[in-house]
Every structure is written in structure tokens, then in C-alpha cells.
Amino acid sequence: MVVVVYGAWEDASVPDFLSKIPVKVVNVNARLHDLISINGVVSLETYGKEYGHWRGSPPELVDAHPNEKAHAILAQEILSVIEASKSDSSAK
């Protein structure tokens, strides 16, 4: 089982109880933040510019849900954990 941790622009920490059950945890929030942080800080404005949906002229943020760029990053992180899990299983 894979559990995805995502909390948009806020810090989404991994709940402690997940370390006590047999699941693979993917903290996609951490990866999204790492890619756009400046000195370890991600502002709401920066997050929205990179990962939100923009329309119009001048562009306006119309939807803060993850855009295609963010979804590609999320998918890659999830696949990485699944592939690593398969490698771990086959090595046993």
C-alpha cells in the first residue's frame, strides 16, 4: 500500500502512526517544495505561480489545485516509491 502525503503549499508532515504500519509513504509535498524553495522557504505566491492554474490577460490564478506540472512531479514521486518497493521485494 502507498500513502501519499500532500498538503498544498503548507508544510504537510507525515503522521507518526504511518511509521507503525506496513505502508510506503510518499511525501509529495516535500518534493514540490524542494523544487521551488528559496532558502528553505516557499511562499503561497511562489507555490501558486508554479503549480496553480492561470488564465486570462493579465494572467489570474483561477484554481489552486495542482496543475499539469505539479501532477507530473507527484506521479514521478509515487512511481519512484513503487519501483523502489519492487526492487526491495525482489532482492529478498
C-alpha positions as CSV (number, residue, x, y, z in Angstrom):
1,M,0.0,0.0,0.0
2,V,1.2,3.5,-0.8
3,V,0.1,6.5,1.2
4,V,0.5,10.0,-0.4
5,V,1.1,13.0,1.8
6,Y,0.1,16.2,0.2
7,G,-0.9,19.5,1.8
8,A,-0.5,22.1,-1.0
9,W,1.7,25.0,-0.1
10,E,1.6,24.4,3.7
11,D,4.0,22.0,5.4
12,A,2.4,18.6,5.3
13,S,4.3,16.5,7.8
14,V,4.0,12.7,7.7
15,P,1.7,11.5,10.6
16,D,3.6,9.4,13.2
17,F,1.3,6.5,13.0
18,L,2.3,5.7,9.4
19,S,5.7,4.6,10.7
20,K,3.9,1.9,12.7
21,I,2.1,0.2,9.8
22,P,3.4,-1.6,6.7
23,V,2.9,1.1,4.1
24,K,5.1,3.0,1.7
25,V,4.9,6.8,2.3
26,V,5.3,9.3,-0.5
27,N,5.7,12.8,0.8
28,V,5.0,14.7,-2.5
29,N,4.6,17.9,-0.6
30,A,8.3,17.9,0.3
31,R,9.3,17.3,-3.3
32,L,7.1,20.1,-4.6
33,H,8.5,22.5,-2.0
34,D,12.2,21.4,-2.6
35,L,11.9,22.3,-6.3
36,I,10.7,25.9,-5.7
37,S,12.0,26.9,-2.2
38,I,14.3,29.8,-1.6
39,N,16.5,29.2,1.4
40,G,14.0,26.5,2.5
41,V,11.0,28.8,2.3
42,V,8.1,28.5,-0.1
43,S,5.6,31.4,-0.3
44,L,2.0,31.0,-1.2
45,E,2.6,33.3,-4.1
46,T,5.5,31.2,-5.5
47,Y,3.6,28.0,-5.0
48,G,0.6,29.4,-6.8
49,K,2.7,30.7,-9.7
50,E,4.4,27.3,-10.2
51,Y,1.6,24.8,-9.5
52,G,-1.7,26.6,-9.9
53,H,-4.0,27.1,-12.9
54,W,-3.7,30.5,-14.6
55,R,-6.0,32.1,-17.2
56,G,-6.5,35.4,-18.9
57,S,-4.6,38.5,-19.7
58,P,-3.1,39.5,-17.4
59,P,-2.9,36.0,-16.0
60,E,-5.0,35.3,-12.9
61,L,-4.9,32.3,-10.6
62,V,-8.2,30.6,-11.2
63,D,-7.6,27.3,-9.4
64,A,-5.1,26.5,-6.7
65,H,-5.4,22.7,-7.3
66,P,-2.2,21.1,-8.8
67,N,-1.6,21.9,-12.4
68,E,-0.1,19.6,-15.0
69,K,3.5,20.4,-13.9
70,A,2.6,19.5,-10.3
71,H,0.8,16.3,-11.3
72,A,3.9,15.2,-13.3
73,I,6.1,15.7,-10.2
74,L,3.5,13.9,-8.0
75,A,3.3,11.0,-10.4
76,Q,7.1,10.7,-10.6
77,E,7.5,10.6,-6.8
78,I,4.8,8.0,-6.5
79,L,6.3,5.8,-9.2
80,S,9.8,6.1,-7.6
81,V,8.5,4.7,-4.3
82,I,6.6,1.9,-6.1
83,E,9.7,1.0,-8.2
84,A,11.9,1.1,-5.1
85,S,9.4,-1.2,-3.3
86,K,9.5,-3.7,-6.2
87,S,13.4,-3.7,-6.1
88,D,13.3,-4.3,-2.3
89,S,10.8,-7.1,-2.7
90,S,12.8,-8.9,-5.5
91,A,16.1,-8.6,-3.5
92,K,14.6,-10.7,-0.7
